[in-house]
Amino acid sequence: MWLDNLLEEPLVYRLKTRLLSFGRRNVRDFLREFPSPPGHERVLDVGCGIGGHADAFATATLYVGIDENAGYVKYASARHGRRFVAMNATRIAFADGTFDLVFAAGLFHHLSDDQARAAAREMTRVTKETGATLIIDAVLPVLWNVPGRLLCRLDRGRHVRTVASLAALLANDGFQLHLGNIQGSFPYQRAVFLRCPCRP
Ligand SMILES: C[S@@+](CC[C@H](N)C(=O)[O-])C[C@H]1O[C@@H](n2cnc3c(N)ncnc32)[C@H](O)[C@@H]1O
């Protein structure tokens, strides 16, 4: 779709996220306040887009954002004084156990089931044994939430799932539903899945 192609441009994407933010600030607040046991020292943001969540980790020793869109990565690098790398979530080029916190916000509805499993495995692999892996994603809201359903339908990501199907997809890799919805996301419903050895 022509709109999808247009959104691949970092400036257009930034404008869209500013105009249609729908609770993105709440996602950032959730990330900022998330109590990761080792304290967010080394953080990997998978599918980071133009780096919209980087500021939530201003005090982290290391923040790295990866995204398959090289244009977004270039834009994010120029905007934030952090490290951004063009990389596919299904083949993360970091060693096992590199990061304390690995998260993806809004990535999984862009991935097919096979890609989602591969990305979840890779995210888990690069998380330290004592660390936490978080997946935050839009899920299909209840039927009466017509604007939410419409937004999901119009989204560039073609794999918006129900909370149950995303839970089933991620269960094999040890993720559990942590939160059914991040408060203030309406009309989106954003579920949070967590894999954390500290919280069985
Ligand atoms: C909805 S945006 C979310 C961006 C950012 N996380 C945020 O919350 O603002 C989804 C991002 O996932 C990226 N993406 C999609 N498939 C990917 C893949 N296989 N590997 C890495 N990034 C991918 C897209 O380029 C896009 O930047």
The ligand as an ORCA input file, in Angstrom:
! r2SCAN-3c Opt
* xyz 0 1
  C       5.295     -0.077     14.971
  S       7.009      0.169     14.729
  C       7.524      0.297     16.431
  C       8.757      1.139     16.585
  C       9.182      1.384     18.037
  N       9.454      0.177     18.745
  C       8.147      2.192     18.776
  O       7.460      1.629     19.648
  O       8.038      3.381     18.471
  C       7.632     -1.453     14.283
  C       9.093     -1.445     13.899
  O       9.531     -2.787     13.698
  C      10.467     -2.785     12.633
  N      10.573     -4.150     12.109
  C       9.637     -4.864     11.435
  N      10.090     -6.099     11.158
  C      11.348     -6.180     11.672
  C      12.334     -7.202     11.736
  N      12.128     -8.411     11.196
  N      13.504     -6.938     12.352
  C      13.733     -5.715     12.899
  N      12.837     -4.713     12.883
  C      11.664     -4.936     12.276
  C       9.909     -1.768     11.654
  O      10.901     -1.297     10.770
  C       9.399     -0.700     12.603
  O      10.380      0.257     12.880
*
